[in-house]
Protein backbone atom coordinates (compact mmCIF):
# COMPACT_ATOMS: atom_id res chain seq x y z
CA UNK A 1 0.00 0.00 0.00
CA UNK A 2 1.10 3.57 -0.69
CA UNK A 3 0.12 6.72 1.20
CA UNK A 4 -0.43 10.25 -0.08
CA UNK A 5 -1.07 13.75 1.20
CA UNK A 6 -4.28 14.77 -0.55
CA UNK A 7 -4.86 18.08 1.21
CA UNK A 8 -2.68 20.58 3.05
CA UNK A 9 -3.33 23.91 4.73
CA UNK A 10 -1.99 26.40 7.25
CA UNK A 11 -2.70 29.87 8.53
CA UNK A 12 -0.24 32.75 8.41
CA UNK A 13 2.08 32.44 11.39
CA UNK A 14 2.31 35.46 13.68
CA UNK A 15 1.23 36.84 17.04
CA UNK A 16 -2.54 36.69 17.51
CA UNK A 17 -3.95 38.00 20.79
CA UNK A 18 -7.47 37.51 19.40
CA UNK A 19 -7.02 33.86 18.30
CA UNK A 20 -6.97 30.64 20.32
CA UNK A 21 -5.47 27.20 19.78
CA UNK A 22 -8.97 26.05 18.84
CA UNK A 23 -9.81 28.77 16.32
CA UNK A 24 -6.42 28.49 14.61
CA UNK A 25 -6.70 24.70 14.38
CA UNK A 26 -10.17 24.93 12.87
CA UNK A 27 -8.94 27.39 10.23
CA UNK A 28 -6.02 25.10 9.29
CA UNK A 29 -8.21 21.98 9.17
CA UNK A 30 -10.81 23.66 6.98
CA UNK A 31 -8.02 24.91 4.69
CA UNK A 32 -6.59 21.39 4.32
CA UNK A 33 -10.02 19.87 3.68
CA UNK A 34 -10.82 22.48 1.05
CA UNK A 35 -7.42 22.04 -0.58
CA UNK A 36 -7.91 18.28 -0.93
CA UNK A 37 -11.64 18.46 -1.67
CA UNK A 38 -12.18 16.20 1.34
CA UNK A 39 -15.39 16.21 3.38
CA UNK A 40 -15.35 16.15 7.18
CA UNK A 41 -17.32 12.90 7.18
CA UNK A 42 -14.53 11.20 5.19
CA UNK A 43 -11.99 11.65 8.00
CA UNK A 44 -11.65 8.34 9.87
CA UNK A 45 -8.77 9.06 12.26
CA UNK A 46 -7.23 12.25 13.66
CA UNK A 47 -3.94 13.15 15.35
CA UNK A 48 -3.61 16.50 17.11
CA UNK A 49 -0.26 18.07 18.02
CA UNK A 50 0.14 20.70 20.74
CA UNK A 51 2.61 21.39 23.53
CA UNK A 52 1.64 24.42 25.63
CA UNK A 53 -2.17 24.71 25.60
CA UNK A 54 -2.47 23.10 29.04
CA UNK A 55 0.36 25.20 30.46
CA UNK A 56 -1.06 28.48 29.14
CA UNK A 57 -4.84 27.95 29.21
CA UNK A 58 -5.39 24.81 31.31
CA UNK A 59 -6.74 22.72 28.40
CA UNK A 60 -5.08 19.32 28.68
CA UNK A 61 -5.97 15.65 28.23
CA UNK A 62 -8.57 15.85 25.41
CA UNK A 63 -7.26 18.71 23.28
CA UNK A 64 -7.99 17.16 19.88
CA UNK A 65 -11.42 15.92 20.89
CA UNK A 66 -12.37 19.41 22.12
CA UNK A 67 -11.39 21.00 18.80
CA UNK A 68 -12.86 18.40 16.44
CA UNK A 69 -16.14 18.09 18.35
CA UNK A 70 -16.60 21.85 18.16
CA UNK A 71 -16.44 21.70 14.37
CA UNK A 72 -18.80 18.77 14.01
CA UNK A 73 -16.22 15.99 13.69
CA UNK A 74 -17.06 13.25 16.19
CA UNK A 75 -17.28 9.48 16.56
CA UNK A 76 -13.73 8.91 15.24
CA UNK A 77 -10.54 7.95 17.09
CA UNK A 78 -8.56 11.04 18.12
CA UNK A 79 -4.99 10.81 19.39
CA UNK A 80 -3.35 13.72 21.18
CA UNK A 81 0.34 14.13 20.37
CA UNK A 82 2.86 15.95 22.53
CA UNK A 83 6.44 15.65 21.31
CA UNK A 84 7.91 19.14 21.76
CA UNK A 85 8.92 20.84 18.51
CA UNK A 86 8.62 17.50 16.65
CA UNK A 87 4.91 17.19 17.48
CA UNK A 88 3.84 18.05 13.94
CA UNK A 89 6.11 15.42 12.37
CA UNK A 90 4.88 12.91 14.96
CA UNK A 91 1.22 13.59 14.14
CA UNK A 92 1.97 13.11 10.45
CA UNK A 93 3.92 9.92 11.14
CA UNK A 94 1.01 8.47 13.10
CA UNK A 95 -1.48 9.42 10.38
CA UNK A 96 0.84 7.78 7.85
CA UNK A 97 1.01 4.58 9.94
CA UNK A 98 -2.78 4.51 10.43
CA UNK A 99 -3.33 4.57 6.67
CA UNK A 100 -0.38 2.33 5.82
CA UNK A 101 -1.56 -0.36 8.27
CA UNK A 102 -5.06 -0.38 6.80
CA UNK A 103 -6.72 1.00 9.94
CA UNK A 104 -8.30 3.70 7.80
CA UNK A 105 -8.21 5.24 4.34
CA UNK A 106 -8.25 8.88 5.42
CA UNK A 107 -6.43 10.38 8.41
CA UNK A 108 -6.01 13.96 9.59
CA UNK A 109 -2.83 15.39 11.12
CA UNK A 110 -3.08 18.84 12.67
CA UNK A 111 -0.90 21.02 14.87
CA UNK A 112 -1.86 24.25 16.60
CA UNK A 113 0.08 26.34 19.09
CA UNK A 114 -0.30 29.68 20.83
CA UNK A 115 2.91 30.83 22.49
CA UNK A 116 2.71 34.63 22.41
CA UNK A 117 1.55 36.13 25.70
CA UNK A 118 1.45 39.46 27.48
CA UNK A 119 3.69 37.71 30.00
CA UNK A 120 6.81 37.35 27.85
CA UNK A 121 8.70 35.57 30.61
CA UNK A 122 6.01 32.90 30.64
CA UNK A 123 6.46 32.34 26.90
CA UNK A 124 10.24 32.06 27.10
CA UNK A 125 10.41 29.86 30.20
CA UNK A 126 7.85 27.44 28.75
CA UNK A 127 10.49 26.13 26.34
CA UNK A 128 12.42 24.61 29.25
CA UNK A 129 9.66 22.00 29.60
CA UNK A 130 10.99 20.51 26.35
CA UNK A 131 14.00 19.28 28.35
CA UNK A 132 14.41 16.77 31.20
CA UNK A 133 13.25 19.00 34.05
CA UNK A 134 13.97 16.51 36.83
CA UNK A 135 17.55 16.11 35.59
CA UNK A 136 17.87 19.60 34.12
CA UNK A 137 21.14 20.49 35.85
CA UNK A 138 22.74 17.17 34.91
CA UNK A 139 21.99 17.46 31.21
CA UNK A 140 22.85 21.15 31.09
CA UNK A 141 26.17 20.20 32.66
CA UNK A 142 26.86 17.96 29.62
CA UNK A 143 26.57 21.06 27.45
CA UNK A 144 28.71 23.18 29.78
CA UNK A 145 31.47 20.53 29.84
CA UNK A 146 31.48 20.62 26.06
CA UNK A 147 31.80 24.41 26.14
CA UNK A 148 34.94 24.18 28.28
CA UNK A 149 36.76 22.50 25.40
CA UNK A 150 36.75 25.67 23.28
CA UNK A 151 37.29 28.50 25.74
CA UNK A 152 39.81 29.97 23.31
CA UNK A 153 36.99 31.43 21.20
CA UNK A 154 36.76 35.16 21.86
CA UNK A 155 33.24 36.40 22.64
CA UNK A 156 32.64 40.02 21.57
CA UNK A 157 31.86 42.52 24.33
CA UNK A 158 28.29 43.17 23.14
CA UNK A 159 27.43 39.46 23.67
CA UNK A 160 28.67 39.23 27.27
CA UNK A 161 25.39 40.35 28.79
CA UNK A 162 22.27 38.11 28.61
CA UNK A 163 20.38 38.81 25.39
CA UNK A 164 16.80 40.02 25.30
CA UNK A 165 14.24 37.32 24.50
CA UNK A 166 16.69 34.52 25.23
CA UNK A 167 15.49 30.98 26.03
CA UNK A 168 17.55 28.05 27.30
CA UNK A 169 17.41 26.49 23.80
CA UNK A 170 19.30 29.43 22.37
CA UNK A 171 22.08 28.66 24.85
CA UNK A 172 22.18 25.03 23.73
CA UNK A 173 22.27 25.98 20.03
CA UNK A 174 24.95 28.59 20.72
CA UNK A 175 27.19 25.99 22.35
CA UNK A 176 26.67 23.74 19.32
CA UNK A 177 27.62 26.60 17.01
CA UNK A 178 30.76 27.32 19.04
CA UNK A 179 31.73 23.67 18.95
CA UNK A 180 31.37 23.71 15.16
CA UNK A 181 33.42 26.89 14.88
CA UNK A 182 36.14 25.39 17.04
CA UNK A 183 36.14 22.02 15.22
CA UNK A 184 35.71 23.10 11.60
CA UNK A 185 36.48 26.81 11.45
CA UNK A 186 32.94 27.87 10.57
CA UNK A 187 32.17 31.54 11.19
CA UNK A 188 29.49 33.81 12.56
CA UNK A 189 29.17 35.32 9.09
CA UNK A 190 28.27 31.92 7.66
CA UNK A 191 25.44 31.73 10.18
CA UNK A 192 24.37 35.21 9.06
CA UNK A 193 24.35 34.03 5.44
CA UNK A 194 22.05 31.14 6.39
CA UNK A 195 19.68 33.48 8.25
CA UNK A 196 19.69 36.13 5.50
CA UNK A 197 18.87 33.47 2.92
CA UNK A 198 15.89 32.31 4.96
CA UNK A 199 14.61 35.85 5.51
CA UNK A 200 14.85 36.40 1.74
CA UNK A 201 12.88 33.19 1.11
CA UNK A 202 10.17 34.25 3.57
CA UNK A 203 9.78 37.59 1.82
CA UNK A 204 8.10 35.53 -0.94
CA UNK A 205 5.92 33.52 1.45
CA UNK A 206 2.60 35.22 2.32
CA UNK A 207 2.11 32.82 5.26
CA UNK A 208 5.42 33.64 6.95
CA UNK A 209 5.59 35.52 10.25
CA UNK A 210 8.37 37.75 8.88
CA UNK A 211 8.39 38.92 5.25
CA UNK A 212 11.23 41.44 5.24
CA UNK A 213 14.41 40.46 3.36
CA UNK A 214 17.71 40.86 5.20
CA UNK A 215 21.36 40.95 4.18
CA UNK A 216 24.09 39.09 6.12
CA UNK A 217 25.32 42.44 7.49
CA UNK A 218 21.83 43.27 8.76
CA UNK A 219 21.72 39.89 10.50
CA UNK A 220 25.15 40.40 12.07
CA UNK A 221 24.18 43.86 13.34
CA UNK A 222 20.89 42.69 14.83
CA UNK A 223 20.41 42.49 18.61
CA UNK A 224 22.75 40.01 20.34
CA UNK A 225 21.11 36.93 21.87
CA UNK A 226 23.93 34.59 22.89
CA UNK A 227 27.16 34.45 20.92
CA UNK A 228 27.38 33.79 18.04
CA UNK A 229 23.61 34.12 17.59
CA UNK A 230 21.80 37.38 16.88
CA UNK A 231 18.03 37.85 17.03
CA UNK A 232 17.38 37.24 13.31
CA UNK A 233 19.36 33.97 13.46
CA UNK A 234 16.77 32.64 15.94
CA UNK A 235 13.17 31.48 15.57
CA UNK A 236 10.68 34.01 16.99
CA UNK A 237 7.90 33.45 19.50
CA UNK A 238 4.59 33.16 17.67
CA UNK A 239 1.28 31.44 17.03
CA UNK A 240 -0.05 29.31 14.20
CA UNK A 241 -1.62 26.10 12.93
CA UNK A 242 -1.14 23.69 10.03
CA UNK A 243 -2.84 20.49 8.90
CA UNK A 244 -2.76 17.81 6.23
CA UNK A 245 -4.92 14.90 5.13
CA UNK A 246 -3.23 11.54 4.52
CA UNK A 247 -5.01 9.03 2.28
CA UNK A 248 -4.47 5.57 0.83
CA UNK A 249 -3.80 4.80 -2.83
CA UNK A 250 -7.15 2.99 -2.98
CA UNK A 251 -8.90 6.17 -1.81
CA UNK A 252 -7.11 8.12 -4.54
CA UNK A 253 -8.23 5.66 -7.20
CA UNK A 254 -11.84 5.96 -6.06
CA UNK A 255 -11.87 9.75 -5.79
CA UNK A 256 -9.26 10.85 -8.36
CA UNK A 257 -7.23 13.37 -6.33
CA UNK A 258 -4.73 14.45 -8.98
CA UNK A 259 -2.78 16.92 -6.80
CA UNK A 260 -1.83 14.35 -4.16
CA UNK A 261 1.80 14.02 -3.05
CA UNK A 262 3.24 10.60 -2.21
CA UNK A 263 4.87 9.87 1.15
CA UNK A 264 7.97 7.89 0.20
CA UNK A 265 9.11 7.50 3.83
CA UNK A 266 8.22 8.70 7.31
CA UNK A 267 10.52 7.84 10.21
CA UNK A 268 10.53 8.82 13.87
CA UNK A 269 13.32 8.32 16.38
CA UNK A 270 14.62 9.43 19.76
CA UNK A 271 18.02 10.64 20.87
CA UNK A 272 20.51 8.92 23.15
CA UNK A 273 23.19 9.74 25.67
CA UNK A 274 26.45 10.00 23.75
CA UNK A 275 29.76 11.78 23.60
CA UNK A 276 30.38 14.60 21.13
CA UNK A 277 32.13 12.43 18.55
CA UNK A 278 29.40 9.77 18.33
CA UNK A 279 26.97 9.75 15.39
CA UNK A 280 24.22 12.38 15.66
CA UNK A 281 20.50 11.58 15.71
CA UNK A 282 19.97 13.51 12.46
CA UNK A 283 22.54 11.38 10.67
CA UNK A 284 21.23 8.10 12.08
CA UNK A 285 17.62 8.87 11.29
CA UNK A 286 18.44 10.44 7.92
CA UNK A 287 20.15 7.23 6.81
CA UNK A 288 17.05 5.26 7.78
CA UNK A 289 14.76 7.65 5.89
CA UNK A 290 16.88 7.42 2.73
CA UNK A 291 16.92 3.63 2.97
CA UNK A 292 13.16 3.37 3.36
CA UNK A 293 12.51 5.87 0.58
CA UNK A 294 15.10 4.17 -1.68
CA UNK A 295 16.73 7.51 -2.48
CA UNK A 296 20.12 9.15 -2.00
CA UNK A 297 20.78 12.62 -0.50
CA UNK A 298 21.82 14.01 -3.89
CA UNK A 299 18.38 13.16 -5.30
CA UNK A 300 16.57 15.52 -2.93
CA UNK A 301 15.47 18.69 -4.76
CA UNK A 302 14.20 20.80 -1.85
CA UNK A 303 14.29 20.47 1.94
CA UNK A 304 12.73 22.02 5.03
CA UNK A 305 15.09 21.65 7.99
CA UNK A 306 14.55 22.42 11.67
CA UNK A 307 16.34 25.76 11.96
CA UNK A 308 15.29 26.96 15.41
CA UNK A 309 18.55 28.84 14.88
CA UNK A 310 20.73 29.27 11.80
CA UNK A 311 23.14 26.76 13.30
CA UNK A 312 20.36 24.14 13.26
CA UNK A 313 20.14 24.35 9.46
CA UNK A 314 23.93 24.32 9.01
CA UNK A 315 24.23 21.25 11.25
CA UNK A 316 21.39 19.28 9.65
CA UNK A 317 22.65 19.95 6.11
CA UNK A 318 25.74 18.01 7.15
CA UNK A 319 23.81 15.26 8.98
CA UNK A 320 21.54 14.65 6.00
CA UNK A 321 24.35 14.37 3.48
CA UNK A 322 23.75 17.61 1.57
CA UNK A 323 27.44 18.34 2.12
CA UNK A 324 30.45 16.91 3.94
CA UNK A 325 30.88 17.35 7.70
CA UNK A 326 32.11 20.83 8.50
CA UNK A 327 30.90 22.32 5.19
CA UNK A 328 27.37 23.45 6.11
CA UNK A 329 28.48 27.07 6.28
CA UNK A 330 30.54 26.77 3.12
CA UNK A 331 27.64 25.58 0.95
CA UNK A 332 25.50 28.41 2.33
CA UNK A 333 28.15 30.98 1.32
CA UNK A 334 28.32 29.43 -2.14
CA UNK A 335 24.55 29.89 -2.53
CA UNK A 336 23.91 26.16 -2.86
CA UNK A 337 21.08 26.18 -0.30
CA UNK A 338 19.41 29.27 -1.72
CA UNK A 339 16.52 29.26 -4.18
CA UNK A 340 18.15 28.53 -7.54
CA UNK A 341 21.02 26.67 -5.88
CA UNK A 342 21.92 22.99 -5.87
CA UNK A 343 19.70 22.06 -2.90
CA UNK A 344 17.33 24.86 -1.80
CA UNK A 345 16.72 24.64 1.96
CA UNK A 346 13.88 26.28 3.88
CA UNK A 347 12.20 27.97 0.94
CA UNK A 348 9.33 28.80 3.34
CA UNK A 349 11.71 30.95 5.38
CA UNK A 350 12.21 28.17 7.91
CA UNK A 351 11.56 28.41 11.62
CA UNK A 352 13.79 31.51 11.75
CA UNK A 353 11.51 33.56 9.54
CA UNK A 354 8.33 31.64 8.68
CA UNK A 355 7.90 31.17 12.42
CA UNK A 356 7.95 28.38 14.99
CA UNK A 357 4.67 27.72 16.85
CA UNK A 358 5.98 24.46 18.36
CA UNK A 359 3.20 21.93 17.67
CA UNK A 360 2.49 23.27 14.17
CA UNK A 361 6.02 23.69 12.81
CA UNK A 362 6.51 20.16 11.47
CA UNK A 363 3.25 20.30 9.52
CA UNK A 364 4.10 23.76 8.19
CA UNK A 365 7.25 22.20 6.74
CA UNK A 366 5.09 19.57 5.04
CA UNK A 367 2.72 22.23 3.70
CA UNK A 368 5.62 24.06 2.06
CA UNK A 369 6.97 20.89 0.45
CA UNK A 370 3.53 19.86 -0.80
CA UNK A 371 3.24 23.26 -2.49
CA UNK A 372 6.71 22.85 -3.98
CA UNK A 373 6.07 19.37 -5.35
CA UNK A 374 2.77 20.48 -6.88
CA UNK A 375 4.46 23.46 -8.52
CA UNK A 376 2.25 25.85 -6.52
CA UNK A 377 4.88 27.75 -4.47
CA UNK A 378 4.75 30.93 -6.55
CA UNK A 379 7.83 33.17 -6.56
CA UNK A 380 9.79 30.75 -4.36
CA UNK A 381 9.09 27.71 -6.56
CA UNK A 382 11.97 25.26 -7.02
CA UNK A 383 11.95 24.34 -10.71
CA UNK A 384 11.31 20.68 -11.45
CA UNK A 385 11.08 19.62 -7.80
CA UNK A 386 10.34 15.88 -7.63
CA UNK A 387 11.69 14.75 -4.25
CA UNK A 388 11.54 16.68 -0.98
CA UNK A 389 12.66 16.09 2.61
CA UNK A 390 11.44 17.52 5.92
CA UNK A 391 13.43 17.19 9.16
CA UNK A 392 11.67 18.19 12.38
CA UNK A 393 13.52 17.97 15.72
CA UNK A 394 12.02 18.26 19.17
CA UNK A 395 13.31 18.97 22.66
CA UNK A 396 16.80 18.33 23.95
CA UNK A 397 18.43 15.90 26.34
CA UNK A 398 22.19 16.22 26.63
CA UNK A 399 23.97 16.64 23.30
CA UNK A 400 21.15 16.05 20.82
CA UNK A 401 17.43 16.33 20.21
CA UNK A 402 15.10 14.26 22.34
CA UNK A 403 13.03 13.24 19.29
CA UNK A 404 13.09 13.74 15.52
CA UNK A 405 10.89 13.01 12.54
CA UNK A 406 12.04 12.87 8.92
CA UNK A 407 9.69 12.67 5.95
CA UNK A 408 10.51 12.10 2.28
CA UNK A 409 7.87 13.19 -0.23
CA UNK A 410 7.55 12.66 -3.98
CA UNK A 411 5.61 14.52 -6.63
CA UNK A 412 2.45 12.55 -7.45
Helices and strands as residue ranges (DSSP letters): E 3-10, H 21-36, G 40-42, E 45-49, H 53-57, H 63-70, E 77-81, G 84-86, H 87-100, E 106-114, H 120-126, G 127-130, H 136-148, G 157-159, H 168-184, H 188-202, H 216-220, E 224-226, E 229-230, G 231-233, E 239-248, H 249-255, E 261-270, H 281-293, G 297-299, E 302-304, H 310-319, H 328-333, E 344-345, H 350-353, H 358-374, G 378-380, E 387-394, E 403-410
